[in-house]
């Protein structure tokens, strides 16, 4: 069923990415271009310092402080799942960037490339240690970058002592379960249509 991988990607991007380009335990992304970006430009992204063998790491473009991967990330243009190799490296992937996706405009607000595992599939400590975001700046952007998006920004999380900002885990669990329920109902309806 094709909707299950989409749900897993949404779940991985469901919690906001916190912290700057490098996570506390050393997970980091290398992005081929982050400034002067143009509509439809392709970039490459690779990672290092992730937990060796960690599976289901979602990588893709999102708005900076997103709270829901389904609503706040560009899942239509190449967000992908990758697995960290035995040394904690992520394979090089190619992503196509767009200034606008869903109701968001990266010329008017900060967007990022984010990476992280599915929240409910790993312990909290593993999740927090393997979350990374890298700010993107498109040509013609009309906003002032956040401090975390400026070159040389501090690696310290700004106002989140636990390393996880945004709504509670309970809210994310309810959101995830609602997405699963919708997928199950849709799959069931599709099966019933085939029978008729």
Backbone torsions as a table, in degrees:
resi	resn	phi	psi	omega
1	UNK	NA	121.4	-174.0
2	UNK	-68.5	-22.8	-175.6
3	UNK	-73.9	-21.6	-179.8
4	UNK	-64.6	-47.5	176.8
5	UNK	-60.0	-36.9	178.3
6	UNK	-63.5	-42.1	178.6
7	UNK	-63.5	-39.8	179.2
8	UNK	-64.5	-40.9	177.7
9	UNK	-63.5	-43.2	178.3
10	UNK	-61.4	-42.9	-179.6
11	UNK	-63.3	-40.5	179.7
12	UNK	-65.1	-31.6	-180.0
13	UNK	-97.1	9.1	-174.9
14	UNK	-75.0	-33.6	178.3
15	UNK	-90.5	145.6	-177.7
16	UNK	-65.9	145.5	174.2
17	UNK	-80.4	128.8	-179.9
18	UNK	-121.4	155.1	-179.3
19	UNK	90.0	163.1	-178.0
20	UNK	-80.5	-160.3	-171.7
21	UNK	-58.0	-26.4	179.3
22	UNK	-118.8	134.7	177.2
23	UNK	-79.1	164.9	-173.6
24	UNK	-57.6	-39.7	-176.5
25	UNK	-84.2	5.5	175.3
26	UNK	104.8	-2.7	175.9
27	UNK	-64.4	134.2	179.1
28	UNK	-150.1	159.2	176.9
29	UNK	-113.4	144.4	171.0
30	UNK	-113.2	117.8	-176.7
31	UNK	-113.3	131.6	-173.8
32	UNK	-62.8	-30.7	178.1
33	UNK	-151.4	135.6	-180.0
34	UNK	-129.5	-10.8	-178.3
35	UNK	-128.3	154.2	179.5
36	UNK	64.7	27.7	-176.6
37	UNK	-72.1	152.7	179.8
38	UNK	-125.2	159.7	179.7
39	UNK	-54.8	128.7	177.1
40	UNK	79.2	1.4	-179.8
41	UNK	-64.4	141.5	174.4
42	UNK	-100.2	142.7	177.3
43	UNK	-130.7	161.8	172.8
44	UNK	-110.2	147.8	179.9
45	UNK	-133.5	132.0	171.9
46	UNK	-140.2	160.4	-174.9
47	UNK	-132.5	162.7	175.1
48	UNK	-149.6	163.3	177.6
49	UNK	78.9	9.2	177.0
50	UNK	-81.3	164.7	177.7
51	UNK	-61.3	123.9	-179.9
52	UNK	-54.8	132.3	178.1
53	UNK	78.4	0.5	-179.3
54	UNK	-62.9	126.1	-178.0
55	UNK	-101.9	162.7	173.4
56	UNK	68.6	38.2	176.6
57	UNK	-87.5	115.7	178.9
58	UNK	-83.6	136.3	178.4
59	UNK	-131.2	126.8	179.3
60	UNK	-178.7	172.2	178.9
61	UNK	-82.0	138.5	-180.0
62	UNK	-146.2	169.2	168.5
63	UNK	-74.8	159.0	-169.8
64	UNK	-56.1	-58.0	-175.0
65	UNK	-106.9	51.6	-176.5
66	UNK	-68.4	156.4	179.0
67	UNK	-122.2	-5.8	-177.5
68	UNK	-150.8	113.7	-177.9
69	UNK	-58.4	-37.4	-179.4
70	UNK	-64.6	-40.1	-176.0
71	UNK	-92.6	-24.8	-169.1
72	UNK	-117.1	5.4	-179.5
73	UNK	-125.4	153.7	-178.0
74	UNK	-88.2	81.9	-178.0
75	UNK	-77.2	-13.1	-176.3
76	UNK	-83.8	-11.9	-173.5
77	UNK	-124.2	44.8	167.8
78	UNK	104.5	11.7	172.3
79	UNK	-57.5	138.6	-172.3
80	UNK	-137.1	159.4	170.8
81	UNK	-99.6	139.0	175.7
82	UNK	-136.5	164.7	177.4
83	UNK	-120.6	134.4	176.2
84	UNK	-70.0	137.6	178.9
85	UNK	-77.9	-173.3	-175.9
86	UNK	-64.1	-17.1	178.1
87	UNK	-102.1	2.3	179.9
88	UNK	86.2	13.9	179.5
89	UNK	-91.8	147.8	174.1
90	UNK	-102.9	137.7	178.1
91	UNK	-60.8	154.3	178.0
92	UNK	-73.2	128.0	176.5
93	UNK	-123.1	160.2	178.3
94	UNK	-111.7	133.0	177.6
95	UNK	-123.8	143.3	174.6
96	UNK	-99.2	127.2	-176.4
97	UNK	-101.0	142.6	177.1
98	UNK	-131.9	141.4	-179.7
99	UNK	-69.6	-27.4	-180.0
100	UNK	-125.6	136.2	170.8
101	UNK	-151.9	146.9	-174.0
102	UNK	50.5	-127.1	178.4
103	UNK	-102.6	19.4	-173.0
104	UNK	-110.2	149.2	-179.2
105	UNK	-129.9	109.7	-177.7
106	UNK	-71.9	-4.1	171.5
107	UNK	-83.4	-17.6	-176.9
108	UNK	-112.4	-12.5	179.2
109	UNK	-148.8	157.8	-177.3
110	UNK	-68.3	130.5	172.8
111	UNK	-117.8	161.2	-175.9
112	UNK	-140.5	162.8	161.5
113	UNK	-98.8	124.4	-178.9
114	UNK	-117.5	153.0	176.2
115	UNK	-141.6	140.3	177.1
116	UNK	-178.4	155.4	178.2
117	UNK	-77.0	168.2	176.1
118	UNK	-67.8	122.8	-171.7
119	UNK	-54.8	-43.4	-174.5
120	UNK	-88.2	6.1	-179.2
121	UNK	-101.8	-5.9	-179.0
122	UNK	-138.0	157.0	175.3
123	UNK	-60.2	153.8	-178.4
124	UNK	-55.0	-41.0	-178.6
125	UNK	-64.6	-37.0	177.8
126	UNK	-69.3	-42.3	178.9
127	UNK	-58.3	-51.8	-176.7
128	UNK	-62.3	-36.0	-177.6
129	UNK	-76.3	-11.7	-174.6
130	UNK	-122.1	25.2	176.2
131	UNK	-103.1	128.5	-178.9
132	UNK	-140.5	144.9	170.6
133	UNK	-138.5	145.8	178.5
134	UNK	-127.2	119.6	-179.1
135	UNK	-64.9	145.7	177.2
136	UNK	-116.3	143.5	175.3
137	UNK	-129.4	118.3	177.9
138	UNK	-90.6	150.2	172.7
139	UNK	-59.2	136.7	178.2
140	UNK	86.1	6.1	179.3
141	UNK	-60.6	139.0	-176.0
142	UNK	-108.9	6.4	-179.2
143	UNK	-107.0	162.8	174.6
144	UNK	-91.7	125.1	-178.6
145	UNK	-59.2	147.9	175.5
146	UNK	-69.4	162.2	-179.7
147	UNK	-57.1	-39.7	-179.5
148	UNK	-65.5	-22.3	-177.7
149	UNK	-89.3	-9.7	-178.6
150	UNK	-78.1	145.6	177.8
151	UNK	-56.9	137.0	178.3
152	UNK	78.6	14.7	-179.9
153	UNK	-63.2	150.5	-179.5
154	UNK	-61.6	147.7	177.4
155	UNK	-80.5	-5.4	-178.1
156	UNK	-77.0	140.9	174.0
157	UNK	-68.0	139.0	-170.5
158	UNK	-75.7	-52.5	-176.0
159	UNK	-141.1	35.0	-175.9
160	UNK	-135.5	86.6	-175.3
161	UNK	-61.4	-26.5	179.8
162	UNK	-86.5	-10.3	-179.9
163	UNK	81.7	4.7	177.9
164	UNK	-132.1	111.4	-179.7
165	UNK	-97.8	165.8	173.3
166	UNK	96.5	-166.7	-176.5
167	UNK	-60.6	164.0	-174.9
168	UNK	-68.9	162.5	176.6
169	UNK	-60.7	-36.9	178.4
170	UNK	-58.9	-44.2	178.8
171	UNK	-61.1	-41.9	179.5
172	UNK	-67.2	-38.7	178.4
173	UNK	-62.5	-43.6	178.4
174	UNK	-63.3	-42.8	178.4
175	UNK	-61.2	-45.6	-179.6
176	UNK	-62.4	-45.1	179.4
177	UNK	-62.8	-37.0	177.3
178	UNK	-63.7	-40.6	177.8
179	UNK	-64.4	-41.3	177.7
180	UNK	-62.6	-44.0	179.9
181	UNK	-60.9	-43.3	178.8
182	UNK	-62.3	-41.7	179.3
183	UNK	-64.4	-43.0	179.2
184	UNK	-62.4	-45.0	179.3
185	UNK	-62.8	-43.3	179.8
186	UNK	-63.3	-42.7	179.2
187	UNK	-65.0	-40.2	179.0
188	UNK	-64.1	-44.7	178.4
189	UNK	-61.6	-39.0	178.6
190	UNK	-65.4	-40.2	177.7
191	UNK	-64.0	-41.3	179.1
192	UNK	-64.7	-37.0	177.9
193	UNK	-64.5	-36.1	179.2
194	UNK	-67.2	-36.2	-179.5
195	UNK	-66.6	-40.7	-179.5
196	UNK	-70.0	NA	NA
